[in-house]
Amino acid sequence: MVLEAELEQTEHGLFAGGPGWFVLNMCEVRWWYRGHGFEAGLSGKGDFPQVGIGLTVLGPGEPMSMYHWETDQEDFLVLSGEALAIIEGEEQPLRQWDFVHCPAGTNHVIVGAGDGPCVVFATGARENHTFITSDGNMEGKDDWGAYTVDEAALRHGAGVEDETTQAEVAYAGFPDPEPTRYREGWLP
């Protein structure tokens, strides 16, 4: 029998305090400000070895990540607002309910677009994936993939000038993630 995970309360919201099943409302979880949008901290100290889950709120022009490819697949669903996907150097406008599938090895990034915030749900395999730990740090495996150079991504502030596999190099222009509370109106 799988036990229920303990939930931990911080000044910034709730998170899973260990492995097990749990239910969390996205308006009550601890969020992270990353200098390029806000991301719900879903895994906490929970056990997410197979599937990574992300919920991100992006303002116009804010990149969800830096342009990259991974050795695992990722999928994205725009829940509200508008965004721009840059996939293999091609720009693809996105609107509410658009679904983006990136097989392993696909260069990609999503950038907020339009006049207001957009909300993007992301999921991906974690076998070789990078992920954000409960303290907000990026971790991953050495052979996870790479941040690659792309002109379209650079034009939108979502690219690197030199290819790297190091997150700290790719995100050097952004502040360290900071925990924050949910703000009214982020989610539709």
TARAPE-V413087 format. One record per helix or strand. SS is the DSSP state (a for helix, b for strand). FROM is the first residue (numbers start at 1). LEN is the number of residues. Records with the same first field share a line. If there is no record, write none. Layout:
SS: FROM-LEN + FROM-LEN
This chain:
b: 4-1 + 7-4 + 13-4 + 21-1 + 29-1 + 31-3 + 38-3 + 51-8 + 63-1 + 68-3 + 74-7 + 82-6 + 90-5 + 99-4 + 108-6 + 118-8 + 131-2 + 138-2 + 145-3 + 164-1 + 178-3
a: 151-5 + 167-4
